[in-house]
Amino acid sequence: MAKIRVLVVDDAAVFRQGITSALKSDPEIDVIGTANNGKVGLQKIEQLKPDVVTLDVEMPEMDGIETLKNIKSKFSDVGAIMFSIHTEAGAQRTMEALALGAFDFVTKPAGQGSLAASIDKIKSELIPIIKEYYKQRNEKLLSKSKKQQGIVTPAPVIKKHVAGIKIKKDIIAIGVSTGGPNALADVIPKFPEKIGIPIVIVQHMPPIFTKQLADRLNTKSKLTVVEAKDNETIMPDHIYIAPGGYHMEVKTKGTDTVISLNQKPPENSCRPAVDVLFRSVAAVYKNKATGVILTGMGKDGFLGSKVMKEQGAYIIAQDQESCVVWGMPRFIVEGNLADEVASLNDMTDTILSSI
């Protein structure tokens, strides 16, 4: 089996060394080269033909943003993942990079920790993302090849709700991970100014980055998008994004429904976790909820969707073709939890038709 060919681009020698060492520990990955800035990186992409490039956001000569623009215009089949510093400025630049087509990002280890600790962090975060992206890319290439040969793959059988009286929904809950910022940037701005109910979202992201995501979506959307605050009353026509580092739940408080944040242990290695949000939505809203699982790695959201479905909620999953990583939605589809499977282009209309 061919190894995943990775090029590491970073101006700091210690990080080039750390990233290279971490990636080389996996037998499925081959680090084919390194570069100390984007200009050199582009030359090496042309020479070495990598599958994936890791890009530092801040670099001399040519930074990660400019390098990414060049990659997307000249080497569209090369995947790019960003390394960002955990600051507000770093988060802003990272959001820009994701909008330009980077498929994900990892924050650089902060502080004065050992190189070994940094390598462990990179191993645990970066390697799974690269491998899942590569797997998804190859599945899409195989599917495209089959279509060209006239080979038709049967679509998954979706068990829809039995036709009857449609139950009005009082909330939309969305879970998303890898590829999420771009997916949300496609779905959220398409909602009209008035939908009459709130939307709650868990996007797997660290602190600071979720605030930048909310602000970015708010500038593009007719609905009001905010990073959620503890004990905040949930309002119609508002979108609440769980802050990085906190689980988000919905709870009743008198006649109101409020946001409740906590820092209980991660679930599915995530905090915020989709399962936590979805369980709370199921408890409060029962069958008056729509749950949506968009692109993402892993299976967070599967158990939460199961609880929502048991309460009569309507569950929608993103299709494989439009996902950056068809992990989270795959579990929903293959677990027979999806009432509908929709492409990203059709997702907003599909959600609206469910409420």
C-alpha positions as CSV (number, residue, x, y, z in Angstrom):
1,M,0.0,0.0,0.0
2,A,1.4,3.4,-1.0
3,K,2.4,5.7,1.8
4,I,0.9,9.1,2.3
5,R,3.5,11.6,1.0
6,V,3.8,14.7,3.3
7,L,5.8,17.9,2.9
8,V,6.5,19.9,6.1
9,V,6.7,23.7,5.6
10,D,7.7,25.7,8.7
11,D,10.2,28.5,9.4
12,A,11.2,27.1,12.8
13,A,13.8,24.3,12.7
14,V,12.5,22.9,16.0
15,F,9.0,22.5,14.6
16,R,10.2,21.1,11.3
17,Q,12.1,18.5,13.3
18,G,9.2,17.8,15.7
19,I,6.6,17.5,13.0
20,T,8.9,15.3,10.9
21,S,9.8,13.0,13.8
22,A,6.1,12.7,14.8
23,L,4.9,11.8,11.3
24,K,7.8,9.4,10.6
25,S,6.6,7.4,13.6
26,D,3.6,6.2,11.6
27,P,4.4,3.5,9.1
28,E,1.7,4.8,6.7
29,I,3.3,8.2,6.3
30,D,6.4,9.2,4.4
31,V,7.8,12.7,5.0
32,I,9.3,13.4,1.6
33,G,10.8,16.8,2.4
34,T,10.8,20.0,4.4
35,A,10.9,23.7,3.6
36,N,11.6,26.8,5.8
37,N,9.1,29.1,4.0
38,G,6.3,29.1,1.5
39,K,8.5,30.1,-1.5
40,V,10.8,27.1,-1.0
41,G,7.7,25.0,-0.2
42,L,6.1,25.7,-3.6
43,Q,9.2,24.6,-5.4
44,K,9.3,21.4,-3.5
45,I,5.7,20.7,-4.1
46,E,6.4,20.9,-7.8
47,Q,9.4,18.6,-7.5
48,L,8.2,16.1,-4.9
49,K,4.4,15.8,-5.6
50,P,3.2,15.4,-2.0
51,D,-0.3,14.3,-1.1
52,V,-0.5,16.6,1.9
53,V,1.4,19.7,3.0
54,T,1.6,21.0,6.6
55,L,1.8,24.8,6.5
56,D,2.9,27.2,9.3
57,V,0.6,30.2,9.2
58,E,3.3,32.7,10.0
59,M,6.5,32.5,7.9
60,P,9.0,34.9,6.3
61,E,9.5,35.3,2.5
62,M,6.0,33.8,1.9
63,D,3.6,33.1,4.7
64,G,1.1,30.2,5.0
65,I,-1.8,32.2,3.5
66,E,0.0,33.2,0.3
67,T,1.4,29.7,0.0
68,L,-2.0,28.2,0.4
69,K,-3.4,30.5,-2.4
70,N,-0.7,29.3,-4.7
71,I,-1.3,25.6,-3.8
72,K,-5.0,25.9,-4.5
73,S,-4.4,27.6,-7.9
74,K,-1.5,25.4,-9.1
75,F,-1.7,22.1,-7.2
76,S,-5.4,21.6,-6.5
77,D,-5.0,17.9,-5.7
78,V,-2.6,18.6,-2.8
79,G,-4.3,18.8,0.6
80,A,-3.1,21.5,3.1
81,I,-3.3,21.5,6.9
82,M,-2.3,24.6,8.8
83,F,-0.2,25.0,12.0
84,S,-1.4,28.0,14.0
85,I,-0.5,29.7,17.2
86,H,-3.1,29.8,19.9
87,T,-3.8,33.6,19.8
88,E,-6.6,35.8,18.5
89,A,-4.4,36.9,15.5
90,G,-3.5,33.3,14.9
91,A,-7.2,32.3,15.0
92,Q,-8.1,35.0,12.5
93,R,-5.4,33.9,10.1
94,T,-6.5,30.3,10.5
95,M,-10.1,31.1,9.7
96,E,-8.9,32.8,6.5
97,A,-6.8,29.8,5.6
98,L,-9.8,27.4,6.1
99,A,-11.9,29.7,3.9
100,L,-9.2,29.5,1.2
101,G,-9.3,25.7,1.2
102,A,-7.1,24.2,3.9
103,F,-8.9,21.1,5.1
104,D,-8.0,21.5,8.8
105,F,-5.6,23.0,11.3
106,V,-3.6,22.1,14.4
107,T,-2.4,24.6,17.1
108,K,1.3,24.6,17.8
109,P,2.2,23.4,21.3
110,A,2.7,26.4,23.5
111,G,4.9,27.1,26.5
112,Q,8.3,25.7,27.4
113,G,7.4,22.1,27.3
114,S,9.8,19.4,26.1
115,L,10.2,18.5,22.4
116,A,9.0,15.0,23.3
117,A,5.7,16.4,24.7
118,S,5.3,18.5,21.5
119,I,5.9,15.5,19.4
120,D,3.3,13.5,21.4
121,K,0.7,16.3,20.8
122,I,1.4,16.4,17.1
123,K,1.1,12.6,16.9
124,S,-2.2,12.6,18.6
125,E,-3.8,15.4,16.6
126,L,-2.1,15.6,13.2
127,I,-1.6,12.0,12.2
128,P,-5.3,11.0,12.5
129,I,-6.4,14.1,10.5
130,I,-3.9,13.4,7.7
131,K,-4.8,9.7,7.4
132,E,-8.6,10.3,7.4
133,Y,-8.2,13.1,4.8
134,Y,-6.1,10.8,2.6
135,K,-8.6,7.9,3.0
136,Q,-11.5,10.2,2.1
137,R,-9.7,11.6,-0.9
138,N,-9.0,8.1,-2.3
139,E,-12.6,7.0,-1.7
140,K,-13.8,10.0,-3.8
141,L,-11.3,9.3,-6.5
142,L,-12.4,5.6,-6.6
143,S,-16.1,6.7,-6.7
144,K,-15.3,9.1,-9.6
145,S,-13.5,6.4,-11.5
146,K,-16.4,4.0,-11.1
147,K,-18.8,6.6,-12.4
148,Q,-16.7,7.2,-15.4
149,Q,-16.7,3.4,-16.0
150,G,-20.5,3.3,-15.6
151,I,-20.3,1.3,-12.4
152,V,-23.2,2.5,-10.1
153,T,-22.8,2.1,-6.4
154,P,-26.2,1.7,-4.7
155,A,-27.2,4.6,-2.5
156,P,-27.7,3.9,1.2
157,V,-31.3,3.0,2.1
158,I,-32.7,5.7,4.3
159,K,-35.6,4.9,6.6
160,K,-37.7,8.1,6.7
161,H,-40.3,9.0,9.2
162,V,-43.7,7.5,8.5
163,A,-45.9,10.0,6.6
164,G,-48.3,11.7,8.9
165,I,-48.9,15.0,10.7
166,K,-45.7,17.0,10.6
167,I,-44.4,18.0,14.1
168,K,-43.3,21.6,14.2
169,K,-39.7,21.8,15.4
170,D,-38.5,24.2,18.1
171,I,-34.8,23.9,17.7
172,I,-32.1,22.8,15.2
173,A,-28.9,21.2,16.6
174,I,-25.8,20.8,14.5
175,G,-22.7,18.8,15.1
176,V,-19.6,19.2,12.9
177,S,-15.8,18.7,13.0
178,T,-13.1,18.5,10.2
179,G,-14.1,20.7,7.3
180,G,-16.7,22.3,9.5
181,P,-15.9,26.0,9.1
182,N,-16.3,25.9,5.4
183,A,-19.5,23.7,5.6
184,L,-21.0,26.1,8.1
185,A,-20.0,29.1,5.9
186,D,-22.0,27.4,3.1
187,V,-25.1,26.4,5.2
188,I,-25.6,29.2,7.7
189,P,-25.7,32.3,5.4
190,K,-28.4,30.6,3.4
191,F,-30.9,30.7,6.2
192,P,-33.5,33.5,5.9
193,E,-33.8,36.4,8.4
194,K,-36.6,34.7,10.2
195,I,-36.9,31.0,10.9
196,G,-38.7,31.3,14.2
197,I,-36.5,28.9,16.2
198,P,-32.9,28.9,17.5
199,I,-29.9,26.9,16.2
200,V,-27.2,25.4,18.5
201,I,-23.9,24.2,17.1
202,V,-20.9,22.2,18.3
203,Q,-17.9,22.6,16.1
204,H,-14.8,20.8,17.3
205,M,-12.4,23.7,17.9
206,P,-10.1,25.1,20.6
207,P,-10.8,28.3,22.6
208,I,-10.5,31.6,20.8
209,F,-11.1,29.9,17.4
210,T,-14.8,29.3,18.1
211,K,-15.2,33.0,18.8
212,Q,-13.5,33.9,15.5
213,L,-15.8,31.3,13.8
214,A,-18.9,32.9,15.3
215,D,-17.8,36.4,14.4
216,R,-17.0,35.4,10.8
217,L,-20.3,33.6,10.3
218,N,-22.2,36.5,11.9
219,T,-20.8,39.0,9.3
220,K,-22.1,36.7,6.5
221,S,-25.5,35.7,7.9
222,K,-29.0,37.1,8.2
223,L,-29.4,35.3,11.6
224,T,-27.5,36.5,14.6
225,V,-24.5,34.2,15.3
226,V,-22.7,34.3,18.7
227,E,-20.3,32.2,20.8
228,A,-22.6,30.9,23.5
229,K,-22.4,32.2,27.1
230,D,-23.4,30.3,30.2
231,N,-26.9,30.8,31.5
232,E,-27.8,32.8,28.3
233,T,-31.5,32.6,27.3
234,I,-31.9,30.9,23.9
235,M,-33.7,33.2,21.5
236,P,-35.4,32.5,18.1
237,D,-33.4,33.4,15.0
238,H,-30.1,33.2,16.9
239,I,-27.3,30.7,16.4
240,Y,-25.2,29.6,19.4
241,I,-21.8,28.1,18.9
242,A,-20.3,26.2,21.8
243,P,-17.1,27.8,23.0
244,G,-13.9,25.8,22.7
245,G,-13.0,24.0,25.9
246,Y,-16.6,23.8,27.2
247,H,-19.4,21.3,26.7
248,M,-22.7,23.0,25.8
249,E,-26.1,21.9,26.9
250,V,-29.6,23.3,26.8
251,K,-31.7,23.3,30.0
252,T,-35.0,24.7,31.1
253,K,-35.0,27.5,33.6
254,G,-38.5,28.5,34.6
255,T,-40.3,29.3,31.3
256,D,-37.1,29.8,29.4
257,T,-34.5,27.5,27.9
258,V,-30.9,28.5,28.6
259,I,-27.4,27.6,27.5
260,S,-25.4,25.7,30.2
261,L,-21.7,25.4,29.8
262,N,-19.4,23.0,31.8
263,Q,-15.9,21.6,31.7
264,K,-16.7,18.0,32.5
265,P,-14.3,15.4,31.0
266,P,-14.1,15.2,27.2
267,E,-16.3,12.7,25.4
268,N,-15.0,11.1,22.2
269,S,-11.8,13.0,23.0
270,C,-13.8,16.2,22.4
271,R,-14.8,19.2,24.5
272,P,-17.2,20.5,23.3
273,A,-18.8,17.2,22.3
274,V,-21.8,16.8,20.0
275,D,-23.1,13.9,22.0
276,V,-23.4,16.1,25.1
277,L,-25.4,18.8,23.2
278,F,-27.6,16.3,21.5
279,R,-28.5,14.4,24.6
280,S,-29.6,17.7,26.2
281,V,-31.6,18.7,23.2
282,A,-33.4,15.3,23.3
283,A,-34.2,15.7,27.0
284,V,-35.6,19.2,26.6
285,Y,-37.2,19.2,23.1
286,K,-38.1,15.6,22.6
287,N,-39.6,15.2,19.1
288,K,-39.6,18.9,18.4
289,A,-36.0,19.0,17.3
290,T,-33.9,18.5,14.1
291,G,-30.4,17.1,14.5
292,V,-27.8,17.6,11.8
293,I,-24.5,15.9,11.5
294,L,-22.1,17.5,9.0
295,T,-18.5,16.6,7.9
296,G,-16.2,15.4,10.6
297,M,-13.7,12.8,11.7
298,G,-14.7,10.2,14.3
299,K,-18.1,9.2,15.7
300,D,-19.0,12.1,18.0
301,G,-22.7,12.7,17.5
302,F,-23.7,9.1,16.9
303,L,-24.9,8.3,20.4
304,G,-26.5,11.7,20.8
305,S,-28.3,11.3,17.5
306,K,-29.5,7.9,18.7
307,V,-31.0,9.5,21.8
308,M,-32.6,12.2,19.8
309,K,-34.1,9.7,17.3
310,E,-35.5,7.7,20.2
311,Q,-37.4,10.8,21.3
312,G,-38.8,11.3,17.8
313,A,-36.4,14.0,16.5
314,Y,-35.6,14.3,12.8
315,I,-32.0,13.5,11.9
316,I,-30.1,14.7,8.8
317,A,-26.6,13.7,7.7
318,Q,-24.3,15.2,5.1
319,D,-23.6,13.0,2.1
320,Q,-20.1,11.4,1.5
321,E,-19.4,13.3,-1.8
322,S,-19.6,16.8,-0.2
323,C,-17.8,15.9,3.0
324,V,-14.2,16.7,3.6
325,V,-14.2,13.7,5.9
326,W,-17.2,11.3,5.9
327,G,-16.7,10.0,9.4
328,M,-19.4,11.5,11.7
329,P,-22.1,11.4,9.1
330,R,-21.1,7.9,8.0
331,F,-21.9,6.5,11.5
332,I,-25.3,8.2,11.3
333,V,-26.1,6.7,7.8
334,E,-24.7,3.2,8.5
335,G,-26.3,3.2,11.9
336,N,-29.8,3.7,10.2
337,L,-30.3,6.9,12.1
338,A,-30.6,9.3,9.2
339,D,-34.1,10.4,8.1
340,E,-32.4,12.3,5.2
341,V,-29.0,12.5,3.6
342,A,-28.2,15.7,1.8
343,S,-25.4,17.3,0.0
344,L,-23.8,20.5,1.4
345,N,-25.5,22.5,-1.4
346,D,-28.9,21.3,-0.4
347,M,-28.4,21.2,3.4
348,T,-30.0,24.5,4.3
349,D,-33.2,23.7,2.3
350,T,-33.3,20.2,3.7
351,I,-33.0,21.6,7.3
352,L,-35.7,24.2,6.6
353,S,-38.1,21.6,5.2
354,S,-37.7,19.5,8.3
355,I,-38.9,22.3,10.7
